[in-house]
Amino acid sequence: MDLSCDVCVIGLGFAGIAAVRHLRSEGVNVIAIEAKGRVGGRACTMQLDTGEMLECGAQWLHGTEGNPLYDFAKTYDLLKPPNARNAAAAGPGRFFRAHGKAEFRNEEGEAEPHQRVELVNKVWQRLSDEASDAKRAAALPADLSLEDAAQTYNQEILQKDPASAGVIGWFSRLQEAIEGNPLADISAHHYATFEDLSGPNVRVWGGMQTLAQRIFDDIDIDQSNVLLGTGVTRIRYDADEGGGCVVEALRQCEPSPPYWCVPREGETTEQTDDGRDQDEEAGHRVVIKCRVVIVTVGLGVLKAAHSSLFDPPLPEWKRRAIEAGGIGVVDKLFVRCSPSSVDGHSPSHARRINWTRPLPRADGGSQGDDWTAGIYAFDPILPAVPSTSLLMTSWLVGPCASQLEKRAVRQPTDVMHEYCRAFSKATGDEWTPGDGAKSVSLLCTQWGEDECFRGSYSYLSVRWEGQGGCVCDVLGRAVGERGNKVLFAGEATNRRHYATVHGAYESGVREAAKAMDVLKSIVMRQ
């Protein structure tokens, strides 16, 4: 299949959708390619048979004032919660407080005093305020990590309450989930680069993926120019004397989804070595000739594939930024518990877990690097309608998340039993996999293993220190000998709003404007 266009947009997450929308509003001939069989990228909403909608990826609009996606969600009436119990939204800011009724337990299963939790909460909020101050951050050493910066605050807490180490660890793990990686690799020097929008963090109750789809559906584009289930294999820039580009791709069935259902004992899944179903079609080759390419794939994909994806290879300055940029793995576990009441508490009762060591193995063997050490909370998902079961979620970050993904694919039964032992320890009751009373079923995301993403969202890494400027700016810089032929968008390229869906959208608008400038310059030369 040979096609041609003015601009080829690769990826239909929020960055790609924004680029296509703004280019089409100017009448530009656009072809959009997306490896998945859906739009939305790392916004992926899954609806269960019981009615709940699970956000497997992005689930918050961070701030409301000046947020274009909040305005879209409002226009599409996607902001109303299904009932009054779900109406509360988390407060603004990147450090989350411990909202609502929650029980903090230490490794011995004992409840932590409320005063201890509030002490840590208060001091860490001060850390948040000072870390977000641009002048303070600029004065910090270039190689200082956020973990190192927190040590002074942690010592202050421990002097007041020597037994608060577990609660400090809990807040640290929560913050790692917000940042997308362990704090030891996050730059304190560049932390204040991020700018919070005013207003609260809000949920898109109709689903973040639904929001992406609604925006895309309103774009005036011929559907024959939208290639879903099409993975790019090579981008040849400066491919001819006119300075154009050639995008080579393979159109096929959708690759494995960004979530993986753990089967019950005895069930199996038939997959190839690369994770795709055995009956997946081999695919059809597509060649697209264009003037400009806008690449919106995530940083994880660029890290994994840039050496084979671009022809000629990317310049050294671009490769350095890709290799030093930070992309973390954050996964969610969704757990169905039966019956709806757990250890006598209301379903709205969350559990904060302060353990730092993996659980002992059931067989008595070596603990190793067990993923259960990364579980720091069991939070309920309040149902839209009354339910006889309880749906809960847990988050894992970094190495623990990566280990869970690998074990969930290769040893799903073991994962079920390990999670049940963790949940049993947190509730003080005995839970088992499968059907029946006091049983759980499990679903976990796999953003790190998914070949279309290779990570959840970006962060500013200490590995970039000493190389000057912000890595987001370099990641967003165009390449091409005869002008801006290959442009780069995505949340990792937005220094003010990286790791957010509105940051991704803004980057798509930005690169669409650059593409228009390139096209105008070509017309003027002709």
Phi, psi and omega in degrees: 000115179253125182232165176214153181196175174281313184228132173252122179257123182256114181103132180238045162283196183295327178294313180295319178300316180298317180297313180298316182300313184285326177292318180292330177295339177261005177080016182284141176283113187237140167242130182247133181241134179221126183292326178282169177269020183210165172264167177119333180061237181279008166261110185222112182254130181242127179259126179278162178298333181277359173107339180292145176250119182260129174272101181288336179235236182303138180221359181234143162265116186272096182092155185243326184279121182080012179262109183297330181285330173297319179296319177298312182299324178293317179299320182273006177057047181253012185258350183282127177290154181294335174203172187296331183294336182265008189286337184290137177244151178294154180288167181288170176102162184267343173262120183270134173280164177277088184281153169069187181283120180211147180250123178263126179238142177271186185293339178272003180084008181270146180287137177279141178299144180301322182297325180293316179297317181293325178299311180295317180303316183294312182292321180291333175292324176294320175303316179301312182298318183283325178293333182273358179278118187300319182293317178297314183296321182295334181277352182283153176303146186297330184259015181280128178270165178294328176296316178297319181296332182281345186299320179300318180291320179296321178296323177299318179294314183295329176294325180278327182213091184301340183267014187266007184302320181297318180292322175301316179299322179296312179297324178296316180292324175297317180294326177296324177294325179289318182282331179100007181189160174306142187296340182295340182253004183261131184286121173286330182297320183258005186301321183284000175300325180291139179240123177285139169278151177289155180098166184283165167282132185231153177269145169266097190291339175280354180106132181296324177292325176299320177299315179300316181295319181296317178298316182293321181298334181275359179279135179277088180219139177295127183297340176290346177265007178246111184251094175277159182062032184234114181261131180285134180253333179201144175239109179261107180257154190054046190278344180216180184295336179278358178080019181278184181234156174232125178252122177256136184215168179235117180269125186206186175291161181297133174296177183303141185288164182278022172215158184221121181279124177286118182288158174287164185303133180100339179275151178224163174236138180263111181226158174279176181298330181269011174091357181272156177298146184296331183269013179294140181292153180293331177106168181233135184285137179234135176236124183240123174262132184208169177273321186224142173244133172248113182265118181243010181295159183290162180299326179299321178291318178298319178300317185283331193232358188299327184294330180257346187277325187254137179224112003290169179302152178298149178298160186301319182298326179285318179298320179300317181294318179298315183290328182269343179296151183261129173225122184254167176249121175234122182239154177244143171248126176253126189234127176263120181247141177227131005278185186287338179262124182250124181042038174081358182266161175292151176302340180278002184271109181272157179237124176259126187249126185260017181286151181239351181250150175295154178292148174300143179288149182297329182274002179079007182282186182297142181291317182063202178267075185281134183296339182296341177295340182274352179286122180240357180198153169237106185248134180284148170254111184290129184286152176290331178229158179306140183223150178273355178235167182245129177257126181234162178225147173228152180243144173229151186228148169064224184302323180295320179294317180297320179293320178301315182302314181294319181289325182295327179282318187269328184223063185298323181295319178298320179298318179301313182292321179295319179294319179299321178294322177295315181294322178296320179294323182288328184261346183076016181229166184261121180240148184225158175290160171100201183267167175101181181294147178052049179232159179227152168234153195227142171225135179226146177281165179215062183293330180286320182281337183292123185294344179273354184226309180056037178150169185260303176198165192271164173212166179268113188269149174294344181294343179272347186301144179088354181259001173084141176066191179257134183299332179300321181294321181289321178297331181270002182278140183284159173232156180139129185294325186254030179126188183281081184270323177243117182253156184232126177234177181125159185301329181291348180261003184251100187293333181274330187222041177296159177065021177230157179288325178289330174296320176297315181299315180300321181294325177295319176298316181301312183287331175296320178295320177296319179299321177299320179296319179297314181297321179294321180293325178295318179298319181294322179293327181284000000 
